[in-house]
Amino acid sequence: MLSKVTKLTLIAVVALSFAAFVKPASVPADSPGPEYTSDGQLKLPENYRQWVYLTTGFDMSYSANPMAMDHHMFDNVFVNPESYKAFTETGTWPDKTMLVLEVRKAEGKGSINQAGNFQGSEVMGLEVHVKDEAKFAGKWAFFGFDGTKTAKMTPTGASCYTCHQEHGAVDTTFVQFYPTLLSIAKSKGTLASGYEKENASSSQKPVER
């Protein structure tokens, strides 16, 4: 017959063994960072919608004469959790940061909606902005996905690179459009000098009526 102490010991061992094999369902898998194919293409981070949501833009354009479209668009931005946490602590992006821009068509008619717009279920565009200091000469690179699982790097001569370098609020990224992060960058003193000058000059312009 087992003693009371022995029985308690066995119960504790069984409980610990069970806990070792059970993983809480609410704990997300760690992001492995950017992954590439053998020919240098970026693999789509398919779980990006489980990442940290940063912002949504509506019909945004960085051009004074935007291309005419027959529909409205929503732009959703997500970032991998590890990089978000690092930004909140330092005010800038760590190596291996991945920012995902997801474009969806705005819908006006559907179900009980009578006014305004909501996001359609179809993804119209998907772009990933990756910081990989050892891999890219400019530290950052863009990858555009067109319904594919992998994407080639956007050539560095593309206008998106110079636009981000000239106007990005923090580390060539458009933190000025991320309301939860802009105040952090200000408090940490990590705003780009070019952005601060640009923002100061635009705020001094008289309001047109």
C-alpha positions as CSV (number, residue, x, y, z in Angstrom):
1,M,0.0,0.0,0.0
2,L,1.3,3.4,-1.0
3,S,1.9,6.0,1.8
4,K,0.1,9.3,1.7
5,V,3.3,11.1,0.8
6,T,4.0,8.7,-2.1
7,K,0.5,9.2,-3.4
8,L,0.9,13.0,-3.3
9,T,4.2,12.7,-5.1
10,L,2.7,10.6,-7.9
11,I,-0.2,13.1,-8.3
12,A,2.3,16.0,-8.6
13,V,4.4,14.1,-11.2
14,V,1.3,13.3,-13.3
15,A,0.1,16.9,-13.2
16,L,3.5,18.2,-14.3
17,S,3.7,15.7,-17.1
18,F,0.2,16.7,-18.3
19,A,1.1,20.4,-18.2
20,A,4.2,19.9,-20.2
21,F,2.2,18.5,-23.1
22,V,-0.7,21.0,-23.0
23,K,-0.1,24.5,-24.5
24,P,-2.7,27.2,-23.8
25,A,-4.7,27.9,-27.0
26,S,-4.5,31.7,-26.4
27,V,-0.7,31.9,-26.7
28,P,0.2,32.8,-30.3
29,A,3.1,31.2,-32.1
30,D,6.3,33.3,-32.1
31,S,7.0,35.1,-35.4
32,P,10.1,33.6,-37.0
33,G,11.0,36.8,-38.8
34,P,11.2,37.2,-42.6
35,E,11.6,33.9,-44.5
36,Y,13.0,33.7,-48.0
37,T,13.1,31.1,-50.8
38,S,16.5,29.9,-52.2
39,D,16.3,32.6,-54.9
40,G,15.7,35.4,-52.5
41,Q,11.9,35.8,-52.7
42,L,10.0,36.7,-49.5
43,K,7.6,34.1,-48.2
44,L,4.2,35.6,-47.4
45,P,3.6,35.8,-43.6
46,E,0.2,34.2,-43.8
47,N,-0.7,34.8,-40.1
48,Y,-0.2,38.6,-40.4
49,R,-3.8,39.3,-39.4
50,Q,-2.9,37.9,-36.0
51,W,-0.3,40.6,-35.7
52,V,-0.6,44.1,-34.2
53,Y,-3.0,46.3,-36.1
54,L,-1.6,49.8,-36.6
55,T,-4.0,51.8,-38.7
56,T,-6.4,52.0,-41.6
57,G,-6.3,54.7,-44.3
58,F,-9.2,55.5,-46.6
59,D,-8.6,56.6,-50.2
60,M,-5.1,57.9,-49.3
61,S,-2.7,59.2,-52.0
62,Y,0.7,60.7,-51.7
63,S,0.3,62.5,-55.1
64,A,-1.4,65.8,-55.7
65,N,-2.9,64.3,-58.8
66,P,-4.0,60.8,-57.8
67,M,-4.9,58.2,-60.3
68,A,-8.7,58.3,-60.9
69,M,-10.5,55.1,-59.7
70,D,-14.1,54.1,-59.9
71,H,-14.1,52.8,-56.3
72,H,-12.9,53.6,-52.8
73,M,-10.2,51.7,-51.0
74,F,-9.2,50.9,-47.4
75,D,-5.5,50.4,-46.5
76,N,-4.9,48.3,-43.4
77,V,-1.4,48.1,-41.8
78,F,-0.1,45.3,-39.5
79,V,3.3,44.7,-37.8
80,N,4.8,41.6,-36.2
81,P,4.3,41.7,-32.4
82,E,8.0,41.5,-31.5
83,S,8.7,44.7,-33.5
84,Y,5.7,46.5,-32.1
85,K,6.9,45.8,-28.6
86,A,10.4,47.0,-29.4
87,F,9.0,50.2,-30.9
88,T,7.0,51.0,-27.8
89,E,10.2,50.7,-25.8
90,T,12.7,52.4,-28.1
91,G,10.7,54.5,-30.5
92,T,12.2,52.8,-33.6
93,W,12.1,49.6,-35.5
94,P,14.4,46.6,-34.7
95,D,16.0,44.4,-37.4
96,K,13.6,41.8,-38.9
97,T,10.6,44.2,-38.7
98,M,7.8,43.3,-41.1
99,L,5.0,45.8,-41.9
100,V,2.1,44.5,-44.0
101,L,-0.1,46.8,-46.1
102,E,-3.4,45.1,-47.0
103,V,-5.7,46.8,-49.5
104,R,-9.4,46.1,-49.6
105,K,-12.1,47.6,-51.7
106,A,-14.7,49.8,-49.9
107,E,-18.2,48.6,-50.2
108,G,-21.3,50.7,-49.7
109,K,-24.1,48.3,-50.3
110,G,-24.5,45.1,-48.3
111,S,-26.8,43.6,-45.6
112,I,-28.4,46.4,-43.6
113,N,-25.9,49.2,-44.4
114,Q,-27.6,52.4,-45.6
115,A,-24.7,54.8,-45.5
116,G,-21.0,54.9,-45.3
117,N,-18.5,52.2,-46.3
118,F,-17.2,48.9,-45.0
119,Q,-14.3,46.7,-46.1
120,G,-14.9,44.1,-48.8
121,S,-13.8,40.5,-48.2
122,E,-11.5,40.4,-51.3
123,V,-7.9,41.5,-50.8
124,M,-7.0,43.9,-53.7
125,G,-3.4,44.3,-52.9
126,L,-0.7,43.1,-50.4
127,E,2.7,44.6,-49.8
128,V,5.3,43.8,-47.1
129,H,8.0,46.3,-46.0
130,V,10.9,44.4,-44.4
131,K,13.8,45.5,-42.4
132,D,16.7,43.1,-42.9
133,E,20.0,44.9,-42.4
134,A,22.3,42.0,-43.4
135,K,20.3,41.3,-46.6
136,F,19.5,44.7,-48.0
137,A,21.9,47.6,-48.8
138,G,19.3,50.1,-47.7
139,K,18.3,48.0,-44.7
140,W,14.6,48.0,-45.9
141,A,13.0,46.4,-48.9
142,F,9.5,46.2,-50.4
143,F,7.8,43.1,-51.7
144,G,4.5,43.1,-53.6
145,F,2.3,40.0,-53.5
146,D,-0.3,39.4,-56.3
147,G,-2.2,36.5,-54.9
148,T,1.0,34.5,-54.6
149,K,2.8,32.9,-51.6
150,T,6.1,34.4,-52.5
151,A,7.3,37.7,-54.0
152,K,10.4,39.2,-55.6
153,M,11.9,42.3,-54.1
154,T,10.6,45.5,-55.6
155,P,13.6,47.1,-57.5
156,T,15.3,49.8,-55.5
157,G,14.7,52.3,-58.3
158,A,11.0,52.3,-57.6
159,S,9.5,55.5,-56.3
160,C,8.3,53.9,-53.0
161,Y,11.9,53.8,-51.7
162,T,12.7,57.5,-52.3
163,C,9.2,58.5,-51.0
164,H,9.8,56.7,-47.7
165,Q,13.3,58.0,-47.4
166,E,12.3,61.6,-47.9
167,H,9.0,61.6,-45.9
168,G,9.1,58.7,-43.4
169,A,8.7,59.9,-39.9
170,V,10.8,57.1,-38.3
171,D,13.4,55.0,-40.0
172,T,11.9,55.6,-43.5
173,T,8.4,54.3,-42.3
174,F,5.2,56.4,-42.3
175,V,4.8,56.4,-38.5
176,Q,3.0,59.8,-38.9
177,F,0.0,57.8,-40.0
178,Y,0.1,55.3,-37.0
179,P,-1.7,57.1,-34.2
180,T,-0.6,54.8,-31.4
181,L,3.1,55.1,-32.3
182,L,3.6,58.7,-33.3
183,S,3.4,60.0,-29.8
184,I,5.9,57.3,-28.7
185,A,8.4,58.5,-31.4
186,K,8.0,62.1,-30.2
187,S,8.6,61.2,-26.6
188,K,11.7,59.1,-27.5
189,G,13.1,61.7,-29.8
190,T,13.3,59.4,-32.8
191,L,11.4,61.4,-35.4
192,A,13.5,62.0,-38.6
193,S,14.7,65.6,-38.9
194,G,13.4,65.8,-42.5
195,Y,9.9,64.8,-41.3
196,E,10.0,67.3,-38.5
197,K,11.0,70.2,-40.8
198,E,8.3,69.1,-43.3
199,N,5.7,68.9,-40.6
200,A,6.6,72.2,-39.2
201,S,6.4,74.0,-42.5
202,S,3.1,72.4,-43.4
203,S,1.6,73.4,-40.0
204,Q,2.6,77.1,-40.7
205,K,0.7,77.3,-44.0
206,P,-2.5,79.3,-43.8
207,V,-5.7,77.3,-44.0
208,E,-7.5,77.7,-47.3
209,R,-11.1,78.7,-47.1
